[in-house]
Amino acid sequence: MNGELLEKICAEAESELAPAFREITKISENNTKKVLAAFKNARISATHFAASDGYGYNDRGRELIDEVYAEVFGTEAAVVRHSIANGTHALTIGLFGLLRPGDTLLSVTGELYDTLKSVTEKKEGEGSLPDYGIFYKQIDFATVNGREEFDYDALEKALEEDKSVKVVYVQRSRGYAGRRTLTSAEINELADFVHARSNAFVMVDNCYGEFVEEIEPYKADLLVGSLIKNPGGGMADAGGYLAGTARAVELAAYRLTVPGIGGEVGATLGQNKNIFRGLFFAPHVVAEAIKTAQLAAAVFSKLGYGVSPLAGEKRHDIIQIIELESADALCAFCRGIQANSPIDSFLTPEPWDMPGYEDQVIMAAGAFVSGSSIELSADGPLRPPYRVFLQGGLTYESGKCGILGAAEEVLRCKKS
């Protein structure tokens, strides 16, 4: 009975979402043109897929990956490496590259994402920022007409009163918070504001937001992200990127490798082809993920659950929140996603004490690349209001299967 009901709900949702899907396709087409132009301008050829080893000197493919990323993101420079372990690693490289003892890191998007707290909190001897005499402050969002906005008054006061502020930090996506995702235009406006009043760098955690809009927050000094999220297009096996002004990227590259050498070294070990191919696929794959998120919002809204963003609402990242109201329903949702994944569909996800998180977390991720968030996955901390964070979907069709499977598990859980 649940299957017939869900098929009917899904058909209604897809009909209602047709205008939103057309807009998503249009954005994908424009971003694809931008990526293709960057490849053509760099004159990419099969010779640039060749592997390098050792120091990686004169790896022309690696150098052109950096150039292509910079052009696509609208920045002066970029450094892209498969050896960056994850998004938090990339962010940490950026922070340690830009900050010095006595400096202050100022977050203007409130509390940091869970895994980054270990980098900014005082833990003696672990090599966190406080170990180096670097301070952390934050400004929470202001609420204007019921909407979260940057608190420009508080920011202006902080920049005037504390000349030690060296990095103004922005988290574009929502992380495990309920607040909205920021637009590229908003972040660019913030960067102009900061640059007009100080010499501080503006650094952006750009994870989950790449290619969702037609522009990136290119006015920031440093954009940071993971290759196993949006820009890797489901093809990159690992890695991360840092793109921005030439000086900020240079400082980050010095932290990545060695001062004075920076991005001039780094063996690619045969990963260039996957990184190039992933970036080429990325606009389309991101569009598939956004369509998947839209469908999830529509289906679960019709089933009576709170969703954010709403179905049909314009997106600024690939993440969909669904409030499932109980730990059992959250676990049931993740079981449904896992059971409809191409890899490890036979496994049952269970909550666990995941390093870097304050609460137990349950994760469903039957992905070709371990931890890949551009592939369909779902996760959430076991704490009220028991939000699940759904993201990814290499194809809309597979994403649809996952959503219907998750909905069926949640309905079954509700009945029991």
Secondary structure, DSSP 4 states (H G I P E B T S, - for coil): -HHHHHHHHHHHHHHHTHHHHHHHHHHHHHHHHHHHHHHHHTT--GGGG----TT-TT-HHHHHHHHHHHHHHT-SEEEEETT--SHHHHHHHHHHHH--TT-EEEESSSSPPGGGHHHHS--TTTT-GGGGT-EEEE-PPEEETTEEE--HHHHHHHHHH-TTEEEEEEE-S-TTSSSPPPPHHHHHHHHHHHHHH-S-EEEEE-TTTTTTSSS--TTSSEEEEETTSGGGTTT--S-EEEEE-HHHHHHHHHHHS-TTTGGG----TT-HHHHHHHHHHHHHHHHHHHHHHHHHHHHHHHTT-EEESPTTPPPSSS-EEEE-SSHHHHHHHHHHHHHTSSSSTT-----B--TT-SS-EEEE---SSTT-SSSSEEEEESSTT-EEEEE--SSHHHHHHHHHHHHHHHHHHHH-
